[in-house]
Amino acid sequence: MTLSAADITRLIREGVPGSADTGFLVERIEGQSVHCRNIYRPSQLRPGGTLSGPTLMGLADAAMYAVILANLGPLEMAVTQNLNINFLRKPAPRDLLAVASPLKIGRRSVALEVRIYSEGDDALVAHVTGSYALPHIA
């Protein structure tokens, strides 16, 4: 089953209702990769005028989940197994863009990578690796 970017955004918002409040959306799917956006909100700021770590981590996790849905279909019971984030530079107070890709799709888990940028800037803000456990399908 092939899901569109809009289908994936809808599935995530239905399954994790709080995700609509974060401004997360899937913009497009290119091959196995997914391009996502986190719409900027002043409530995401932390002292110093930068976007908070939980905002970047939430975007990364949702983007990894979007990769699962885009590549494997509606496996809504797939869950985060691991998330490692390297904060590389101060993100600007504007939309965040994420490009998420699978590194390896296995039978029981998927290894993933996410690159996060501030909109309008090619400099990497954060680099994320992680894995998702897949539900057992009999």
C-alpha positions in Angstrom: 0.0 0.0 0.0 1.5 3.3 -1.0 0.7 6.3 1.2 1.0 9.9 0.2 2.6 12.7 2.2 -0.9 13.8 3.2 -1.9 10.3 4.2 1.2 9.9 6.5 0.6 13.3 8.1 -3.0 12.3 8.8 -2.1 8.9 10.2 0.5 10.5 12.6 -2.0 13.1 13.7 -4.7 10.6 14.3 -2.4 8.1 16.1 -0.5 10.8 18.1 -3.0 13.6 18.6 -0.5 15.9 20.2 1.5 16.0 17.0 -0.9 18.4 15.4 0.0 20.9 18.1 3.7 20.7 17.1 3.1 21.9 13.6 4.6 18.7 12.2 3.8 17.7 8.6 5.2 15.5 5.8 5.8 17.6 2.8 6.9 15.0 0.3 8.4 11.6 -0.3 11.4 11.1 -2.6 12.3 7.5 -3.1 12.7 6.0 0.4 13.3 9.4 2.0 10.7 11.7 3.6 10.9 15.5 3.8 9.2 16.9 6.8 8.5 20.3 8.3 8.0 21.6 11.9 6.1 24.9 11.7 7.7 27.5 13.9 5.8 28.6 17.0 7.1 31.1 19.6 6.3 28.5 22.3 9.1 26.3 20.9 11.8 28.8 22.0 14.1 28.4 24.9 16.2 31.0 26.6 18.7 32.5 24.2 16.2 32.7 21.4 16.9 29.2 20.0 14.5 26.4 19.3 14.3 23.8 22.2 15.9 20.4 22.1 12.6 18.7 22.6 11.3 20.4 19.5 14.1 19.0 17.4 13.8 15.6 19.0 10.1 15.5 18.4 10.6 16.4 14.7 13.3 13.7 14.3 11.1 11.0 15.9 8.1 11.9 13.8 10.2 12.0 10.7 11.6 8.5 11.4 8.0 7.3 11.9 7.0 8.9 8.6 9.8 6.9 6.9 8.4 3.7 8.3 4.9 4.5 7.1 6.2 5.6 3.7 8.2 2.5 3.1 6.3 -0.2 4.9 2.7 1.0 4.9 0.4 1.7 7.9 2.4 -0.1 10.6 1.0 2.0 13.3 2.4 -0.1 16.1 6.0 0.5 15.1 7.8 2.2 18.0 10.9 4.1 18.7 13.7 1.8 19.8 16.5 4.2 19.9 17.2 7.9 19.2 20.6 9.6 19.2 20.8 13.3 18.4 23.8 15.6 17.9 23.0 19.2 18.2 25.4 20.9 15.7 24.4 24.6 15.7 21.8 27.0 17.1 18.6 26.7 15.1 17.0 29.9 14.0 13.5 30.8 15.2 11.8 29.7 12.1 10.5 26.5 10.5 12.6 23.4 10.8 13.1 21.1 7.9 14.0 17.4 8.2 15.1 14.8 5.7 14.7 11.3 7.0 16.0 8.2 5.3 16.3 4.5 6.2 19.8 3.1 6.6 18.6 -0.5 6.8 15.1 -2.0 6.7 15.0 -5.3 8.4 12.3 -7.7 9.4 12.2 -6.6 13.1 13.6 -3.1 13.0 14.6 -0.2 10.8 17.8 1.9 11.3 17.3 5.5 10.3 19.0 8.8 9.8 17.5 12.4 10.0 19.1 15.6 9.0 17.5 18.8 10.4 17.9 22.3 9.0 16.5 25.8 9.7 14.4 26.9 6.8 16.5 29.0 4.3 19.8 27.7 5.6 21.9 24.8 4.2 23.9 24.4 7.4 23.0 21.3 9.4 21.3 22.1 12.8 21.2 18.5 14.1 22.1 15.0 12.9 20.0 12.1 14.3 20.3 8.4 14.1 17.8 6.0 15.5 15.9 2.8 15.1 12.3 1.7 15.1 11.0 -1.7 16.3 8.5 -3.2 13.9 5.4 -5.1 15.1 5.6 -8.9 14.7 3.4 -9.9 11.8 2.4 -13.5 11.9 
